[in-house]
């Protein structure tokens, strides 16, 4: 099988479109997808068939093909565009990676897994429903729990604090590294590295 015949990987950065949401905690998936596009020298363009911005690229010269996706349907309906593009590009479930914010993981911590529950995350719930399976990969970007009695829905739609913003670029960079490692070396080696720190 030539590299042209090999199915690509699909990385879905989850978030909400629009400038008012751009710096929200809920938009870390978009941030990671943007960095991956920048690293690979690719640009997002509007998909023809679904409501999403898409960048087609490769990881390194002659490396795996990569479809970067930012759904434009708002978080709760992210699954439709992801499933549509996965079908169009013939991406198997085991080569779909969702990058998303995670309330149940502390700030500055990354957790990688395949399958499992959605933990109340509407973007994941939509993906699972549209794909007909939960068995896709996840890069879980820890944002921690809201302080005090703040509603989690308000918390995820708020911007990072000034203190968090000082670490955000490094953390986004690390999450992009984790995505690349999952693709190039597999989930278990990536877990061994990122779960140890």
C-alpha positions in Angstrom: 0.0 0.0 0.0 1.4 3.4 -1.0 1.2 6.4 1.2 -1.4 7.8 -1.2 -3.6 4.7 -0.4 -3.0 4.9 3.3 -6.0 6.4 5.2 -5.2 9.8 6.7 -5.5 10.8 10.3 -8.3 13.2 11.3 -7.6 15.5 14.2 -10.8 17.3 15.3 -10.0 20.4 17.5 -13.3 21.1 19.3 -14.4 24.6 20.0 -16.9 27.4 19.1 -16.5 29.6 16.0 -16.4 33.4 16.4 -14.1 36.0 17.9 -16.1 36.2 21.2 -15.2 32.5 21.9 -11.7 32.5 20.6 -9.9 32.7 23.9 -12.4 30.6 26.0 -11.3 27.6 27.9 -13.8 25.6 25.7 -11.7 26.5 22.6 -8.4 24.8 23.4 -9.1 22.3 20.7 -9.2 25.1 18.1 -5.9 26.5 19.5 -4.1 23.1 19.2 -5.5 22.6 15.7 -4.3 26.1 14.7 -0.8 25.3 16.0 -0.6 22.0 14.2 -1.6 23.8 10.9 1.1 26.4 11.6 3.7 23.7 12.3 3.0 21.8 9.1 2.8 25.0 7.0 -0.8 24.5 6.1 -3.8 26.8 6.1 -7.5 26.2 7.0 -10.1 26.6 4.3 -13.8 26.2 4.4 -15.0 22.7 3.6 -17.4 22.3 0.7 -19.6 19.6 2.1 -19.8 20.3 5.8 -19.7 23.3 8.2 -16.0 23.1 9.1 -12.7 24.6 8.5 -10.2 22.0 7.1 -6.5 21.8 6.5 -5.0 18.9 4.6 -1.3 18.3 5.3 1.3 15.8 6.3 3.4 15.3 9.5 6.9 15.9 8.1 8.2 15.2 4.6 6.6 12.0 3.5 4.9 11.5 6.9 1.3 10.5 7.6 -1.4 12.4 5.9 -3.3 14.6 8.3 -6.8 16.2 8.1 -7.1 19.0 10.6 -10.7 19.9 11.4 -12.4 22.8 13.3 -16.2 22.3 13.2 -18.1 25.5 12.8 -21.5 24.2 14.1 -20.8 25.2 17.7 -19.7 22.6 20.3 -23.0 20.8 20.8 -23.2 19.8 17.1 -19.5 19.1 16.4 -20.0 15.5 15.5 -21.8 16.0 12.2 -18.9 17.7 10.4 -16.4 15.3 11.9 -18.4 12.3 10.9 -19.0 13.7 7.4 -15.3 14.4 6.8 -14.3 11.0 8.3 -16.6 9.4 5.8 -15.4 11.5 2.9 -11.7 10.9 3.6 -12.3 7.3 4.5 -10.7 7.7 8.0 -11.0 4.6 10.2 -12.3 5.3 13.8 -8.9 4.4 15.3 -7.3 7.3 13.3 -9.7 10.0 14.6 -8.4 12.2 17.4 -10.6 14.6 19.3 -8.7 17.4 21.1 -10.8 19.0 23.8 -11.0 20.8 27.1 -11.5 18.6 30.2 -12.9 19.7 33.5 -12.0 16.5 35.3 -8.3 16.9 34.5 -6.3 19.6 36.4 -4.9 22.6 34.7 -1.5 21.9 33.0 -2.2 18.2 32.8 -2.8 16.2 29.6 -4.5 12.8 29.5 -4.7 10.6 26.5 -7.1 7.8 26.0 -9.3 5.9 23.5 -13.0 5.4 24.0 -14.8 5.8 27.4 -17.5 8.2 28.5 -17.9 11.8 27.5 -17.9 13.3 31.1 -20.7 15.7 30.2 -18.7 17.2 27.3 -21.3 18.1 24.6 -18.7 18.1 21.8 -17.7 14.5 22.6 -21.3 13.4 23.0 -22.1 14.8 19.6 -19.0 13.1 18.1 -19.9 9.7 19.6 -23.5 10.0 18.4 -22.5 11.0 14.9 -19.7 8.5 14.5 -21.8 5.7 16.0 -19.0 4.8 18.4 -17.0 6.1 21.4 -13.8 4.3 20.3 -11.9 7.3 18.9 -8.8 8.8 20.5 -8.9 11.7 22.8 -6.3 14.3 23.8 -7.8 15.7 27.0 -6.5 19.2 27.8 -7.0 19.8 31.5 -8.7 23.0 32.5 -9.6 22.0 36.0 -12.8 22.6 37.9 -14.4 26.1 38.3 -13.6 28.0 41.5 -16.1 28.2 44.2 -19.7 27.8 43.1 -19.2 29.0 39.5 -21.4 27.1 37.0 -19.2 24.8 34.9 -21.1 26.0 31.7 -20.0 29.6 32.5 -16.5 28.5 33.4 -15.8 26.7 30.1 -17.1 29.7 28.2 -14.9 32.2 30.1 -11.4 33.3 29.1 -8.3 31.9 30.8 -7.1 33.9 33.8 -4.1 36.2 33.5 -2.0 33.6 35.4 -3.2 30.8 33.2 -2.5 32.8 30.0 1.2 32.9 31.0 1.3 29.1 30.7 -1.2 28.6 27.9 1.1 28.8 24.9 3.4 26.2 26.5 0.5 23.9 27.3 -1.0 24.2 23.8 2.4 23.4 22.4 2.6 20.3 24.6 -0.8 19.1 23.5 0.2 19.5 19.8 3.3 17.4 20.6 1.1 14.8 22.2 -1.1 14.6 19.1 1.9 14.1 16.9 3.3 11.4 19.1 0.1 9.5 19.1 0.1 9.5 15.3 3.8 8.7 14.9 4.4 6.3 17.7 1.0 5.1 19.0 -1.2 5.8 22.1 0.7 3.7 24.7 4.1 5.3 24.2 2.4 8.7 24.3 0.6 7.8 27.5 3.8 6.6 29.1 5.4 9.9 28.4 2.6 12.4 29.1 1.0 10.6 32.0 4.3 10.4 33.8 4.5 14.2 34.1 
